[in-house]
Amino acid sequence: MKALQGLAFLLLMQSGGEALSHFLKLPVPGPVVGMVLLLLALRWQPVQDAVAPAAGFLLQHLSLLFVPVGVGVMTHLALLSSYGLQLVAVIVLSTWMGMAVTAQVLRLLQPKENHGELR
């Protein structure tokens, strides 16, 4: 029952994000706004207690969430064979760029005296 309440809260946050994104005409997708709302809400212990069982349940069954993606790939094998090399290049390049930007942001956010130290 707790997991169901937590899932309802997660869906409420996503719906709130969708509504804010739509009504304020934000250039950010609704689920991203909902995730920010959830991040802010998770500062309160009652929200943490409500969401924890749902998060645990979703993490236990995370592999099931990849089934629709796998089916989608299998139904578009012709596209994959035509553009597979380009897709691999884009995935590798975008992953590398994301990691590089993350590393630079981390360097900027670290205190100056800890730049060369490993902990």
N, C-alpha and C positions, 0 to 999 in steps of 0.2 A: 504494500500500500504506500509506503514511504517513497519507493522508487517512482510510482505513478504520480505522486504529488510533485516530486522533483522534476519529472519529465514535463508535467503541466506548467511548472514555473519556467523551465527552459523554453517551452513553446510560447509562453506569455512574453518572455523577453524578446524572442525573435519577432513575434507579432508587433510588439511595441516598437522595435527597431524598423520594421517594415512601414508601420504607420508614420513614424517620425520622418523616415527617409522620403516617403511619398508626399506627405503634407508640407514638409519644409523644402521639398524639391532639392534634397541633398545630392551631391555627385557621388555619394558612397552607397553601396548596396545595403538594403535593409538588414540582412543577417549580420553584416559587419557592425552596424549601429547597435543591433541587439546584443552582439558580443561585448561591445563597450558598456552597454547598460548592465549586462550580467557581471562584467568585471567590477563595476562600481557597486553593484548590489552584493557582491561576494565579500564585501568588507564587514557585513553584519553576520554574526554567528547564526541567527535563525535561518538565514538564507543558505549559509554553508551546510547546516544540518539538513535542510530540505533537498539540496541539490546533490549532496554526496552519494546517496544511494542510487540515484539515477545515473550519475557519472560513472559509478562503479559498474552498474549493469551495462551501460553502453560500452565501456572499455572491455568488459568480458566478452561481448559479442561484436567487437569491432570488425572482425574478419567478415561477418555477414554483410556489412555495409559496402564491401568491395564487390559483391556479387553483381549488382546492376552495372557497375563499370566494366567488369569482365564480359558480361553479356553484350554490352554496347560495343566493346572492342571486337568481339567475335562477329557481330553483325556487320561491321564495316571493315572487313579484312581487305577488300579491294582498295579502299582509301589508304589503309595502312601499308599495303604493298606499294602503292604509288608514291606516297609521301613519307614513308617510314624513315628514311635517312634525314630528311628535313625535320621531322618531328623529334628525332633523337638529338639532332644538333640544337634545336630550340630548347628542349628540356634540359640538356647539359648546360647550355649557355645561361639560361635563366636561373638555374640552380646555382651556378657559380656566381652570377651577379648578385643574387639574393644573399649568399653567404658572404660575399665581399662587402656589401652594404651593411650587413649585420655586424661584421667585424669592425668596420669603420665607426659605426654608431657606438659600439661597445668601447672602442678606444676613446672616443670623444666624451663619453659619459664617465669614464674612470677618472679618479683623482690623478693629478699630474705626477705625484711621487710614486705611483704604482704602475706606471707604464712599462717598465722593464722587468718587474718582478713577477714570478710565478708563485702562486699560492699552493 
